[in-house]
Amino acid sequence: MGAVSLILQRRQVLYSGHVQGVGFRYTTRSISRNYEITGFVRNLPDGSVEVVAEGSPEQLDGFLDEVSDRLSGRIREEKCDRRPAEQQFANFGIRY
């Protein structure tokens, strides 16, 4: 078993395609429950969906891979920005 990184990261991912009105946010929140992450998912006015998640790199990779796999038929493009975690979230939820 490999060492788990103690350095927390933040990932901001913008998903475009047919991602609003199809349960994207609810599926993402459901997936998040399987990982030790915090943050949020929300619809943006331009029709895209934003996910901001914080956790260990391993947990973030697993979470975002599962989101991409489960929702691949809806996603046309995803852009991911990585930076240090700000630790401002208590859990992972949907923002409106």
MARROSE-869164 format. One record per residue (C-alpha): x, y, z; residue number from 1; residue in three letters. Coordinates in Angstrom, 1 decimal. Layout:
BEGIN
<atom xx="X" yy="Y" zz="Z" pos="NUM" code="ALA"/>
...
//
This chain:
BEGIN
<atom xx="0.0" yy="0.0" zz="0.0" pos="1" code="MET"/>
<atom xx="1.5" yy="3.4" zz="-1.0" pos="2" code="GLY"/>
<atom xx="1.9" yy="6.4" zz="1.2" pos="3" code="ALA"/>
<atom xx="-1.0" yy="8.8" zz="1.2" pos="4" code="VAL"/>
<atom xx="-0.2" yy="12.4" zz="0.5" pos="5" code="SER"/>
<atom xx="-1.0" yy="14.8" zz="3.4" pos="6" code="LEU"/>
<atom xx="-0.8" yy="17.8" zz="1.2" pos="7" code="ILE"/>
<atom xx="-4.3" yy="18.9" zz="0.3" pos="8" code="LEU"/>
<atom xx="-5.1" yy="20.3" zz="-3.1" pos="9" code="GLN"/>
<atom xx="-7.9" yy="22.3" zz="-4.7" pos="10" code="ARG"/>
<atom xx="-9.3" yy="21.4" zz="-8.1" pos="11" code="ARG"/>
<atom xx="-11.6" yy="23.7" zz="-10.0" pos="12" code="GLN"/>
<atom xx="-13.1" yy="21.9" zz="-13.0" pos="13" code="VAL"/>
<atom xx="-15.4" yy="23.5" zz="-15.6" pos="14" code="LEU"/>
<atom xx="-17.5" yy="21.0" zz="-17.5" pos="15" code="TYR"/>
<atom xx="-19.3" yy="22.0" zz="-20.8" pos="16" code="SER"/>
<atom xx="-21.6" yy="20.0" zz="-23.0" pos="17" code="GLY"/>
<atom xx="-25.1" yy="18.8" zz="-22.2" pos="18" code="HIS"/>
<atom xx="-24.4" yy="19.2" zz="-18.4" pos="19" code="VAL"/>
<atom xx="-27.4" yy="21.2" zz="-17.0" pos="20" code="GLN"/>
<atom xx="-30.8" yy="19.8" zz="-16.4" pos="21" code="GLY"/>
<atom xx="-29.6" yy="16.2" zz="-16.6" pos="22" code="VAL"/>
<atom xx="-28.9" yy="15.4" zz="-12.9" pos="23" code="GLY"/>
<atom xx="-25.2" yy="16.3" zz="-13.2" pos="24" code="PHE"/>
<atom xx="-25.0" yy="18.1" zz="-9.9" pos="25" code="ARG"/>
<atom xx="-26.9" yy="15.4" zz="-8.0" pos="26" code="TYR"/>
<atom xx="-24.8" yy="12.7" zz="-9.5" pos="27" code="THR"/>
<atom xx="-21.6" yy="14.6" zz="-8.6" pos="28" code="THR"/>
<atom xx="-22.8" yy="15.1" zz="-5.0" pos="29" code="ARG"/>
<atom xx="-23.7" yy="11.4" zz="-4.8" pos="30" code="SER"/>
<atom xx="-20.2" yy="10.4" zz="-6.1" pos="31" code="ILE"/>
<atom xx="-18.6" yy="12.8" zz="-3.6" pos="32" code="SER"/>
<atom xx="-19.9" yy="10.7" zz="-0.7" pos="33" code="ARG"/>
<atom xx="-17.4" yy="7.9" zz="-1.6" pos="34" code="ASN"/>
<atom xx="-14.4" yy="10.2" zz="-1.2" pos="35" code="TYR"/>
<atom xx="-12.8" yy="12.3" zz="1.5" pos="36" code="GLU"/>
<atom xx="-13.3" yy="15.6" zz="-0.2" pos="37" code="ILE"/>
<atom xx="-15.0" yy="18.9" zz="0.4" pos="38" code="THR"/>
<atom xx="-16.3" yy="21.6" zz="-1.9" pos="39" code="GLY"/>
<atom xx="-19.3" yy="22.2" zz="-4.2" pos="40" code="PHE"/>
<atom xx="-20.8" yy="21.7" zz="-7.6" pos="41" code="VAL"/>
<atom xx="-23.0" yy="24.4" zz="-9.3" pos="42" code="ARG"/>
<atom xx="-24.5" yy="25.4" zz="-12.6" pos="43" code="ASN"/>
<atom xx="-23.0" yy="28.5" zz="-14.2" pos="44" code="LEU"/>
<atom xx="-25.0" yy="31.1" zz="-16.3" pos="45" code="PRO"/>
<atom xx="-23.2" yy="30.1" zz="-19.5" pos="46" code="ASP"/>
<atom xx="-24.6" yy="26.5" zz="-19.4" pos="47" code="GLY"/>
<atom xx="-21.5" yy="24.9" zz="-17.9" pos="48" code="SER"/>
<atom xx="-21.1" yy="23.2" zz="-14.5" pos="49" code="VAL"/>
<atom xx="-18.3" yy="24.1" zz="-12.0" pos="50" code="GLU"/>
<atom xx="-16.9" yy="21.7" zz="-9.5" pos="51" code="VAL"/>
<atom xx="-14.5" yy="23.0" zz="-6.8" pos="52" code="VAL"/>
<atom xx="-13.2" yy="20.2" zz="-4.7" pos="53" code="ALA"/>
<atom xx="-10.5" yy="19.9" zz="-2.0" pos="54" code="GLU"/>
<atom xx="-8.7" yy="16.9" zz="-0.6" pos="55" code="GLY"/>
<atom xx="-5.7" yy="14.7" zz="-1.1" pos="56" code="SER"/>
<atom xx="-4.5" yy="14.3" zz="-4.7" pos="57" code="PRO"/>
<atom xx="-5.5" yy="10.6" zz="-4.6" pos="58" code="GLU"/>
<atom xx="-9.0" yy="11.3" zz="-3.4" pos="59" code="GLN"/>
<atom xx="-9.4" yy="14.1" zz="-5.9" pos="60" code="LEU"/>
<atom xx="-8.2" yy="12.0" zz="-8.8" pos="61" code="ASP"/>
<atom xx="-10.6" yy="9.2" zz="-7.9" pos="62" code="GLY"/>
<atom xx="-13.5" yy="11.5" zz="-7.5" pos="63" code="PHE"/>
<atom xx="-12.9" yy="13.4" zz="-10.7" pos="64" code="LEU"/>
<atom xx="-12.2" yy="10.2" zz="-12.7" pos="65" code="ASP"/>
<atom xx="-15.5" yy="8.8" zz="-11.5" pos="66" code="GLU"/>
<atom xx="-17.4" yy="12.0" zz="-12.4" pos="67" code="VAL"/>
<atom xx="-15.9" yy="11.9" zz="-15.9" pos="68" code="SER"/>
<atom xx="-16.6" yy="8.1" zz="-16.3" pos="69" code="ASP"/>
<atom xx="-20.2" yy="8.3" zz="-15.0" pos="70" code="ARG"/>
<atom xx="-21.1" yy="11.5" zz="-16.9" pos="71" code="LEU"/>
<atom xx="-19.0" yy="11.1" zz="-20.0" pos="72" code="SER"/>
<atom xx="-22.0" yy="11.0" zz="-22.4" pos="73" code="GLY"/>
<atom xx="-22.9" yy="14.6" zz="-21.2" pos="74" code="ARG"/>
<atom xx="-19.4" yy="16.1" zz="-21.1" pos="75" code="ILE"/>
<atom xx="-18.0" yy="17.7" zz="-24.3" pos="76" code="ARG"/>
<atom xx="-15.1" yy="19.4" zz="-22.6" pos="77" code="GLU"/>
<atom xx="-13.5" yy="19.8" zz="-19.1" pos="78" code="GLU"/>
<atom xx="-10.9" yy="22.2" zz="-18.0" pos="79" code="LYS"/>
<atom xx="-9.1" yy="21.6" zz="-14.7" pos="80" code="CYS"/>
<atom xx="-7.2" yy="24.1" zz="-12.6" pos="81" code="ASP"/>
<atom xx="-5.0" yy="22.8" zz="-9.7" pos="82" code="ARG"/>
<atom xx="-3.9" yy="24.9" zz="-6.7" pos="83" code="ARG"/>
<atom xx="-3.2" yy="24.5" zz="-3.0" pos="84" code="PRO"/>
<atom xx="-6.3" yy="23.9" zz="-0.9" pos="85" code="ALA"/>
<atom xx="-7.8" yy="26.9" zz="1.0" pos="86" code="GLU"/>
<atom xx="-9.7" yy="24.6" zz="3.5" pos="87" code="GLN"/>
<atom xx="-12.8" yy="26.7" zz="3.5" pos="88" code="GLN"/>
<atom xx="-15.4" yy="24.0" zz="3.1" pos="89" code="PHE"/>
<atom xx="-16.9" yy="21.7" zz="5.7" pos="90" code="ALA"/>
<atom xx="-18.4" yy="19.2" zz="3.3" pos="91" code="ASN"/>
<atom xx="-19.3" yy="18.7" zz="-0.4" pos="92" code="PHE"/>
<atom xx="-22.6" yy="20.1" zz="-1.6" pos="93" code="GLY"/>
<atom xx="-24.7" yy="21.7" zz="-4.3" pos="94" code="ILE"/>
<atom xx="-24.7" yy="25.5" zz="-4.6" pos="95" code="ARG"/>
<atom xx="-27.5" yy="27.3" zz="-6.2" pos="96" code="TYR"/>
//
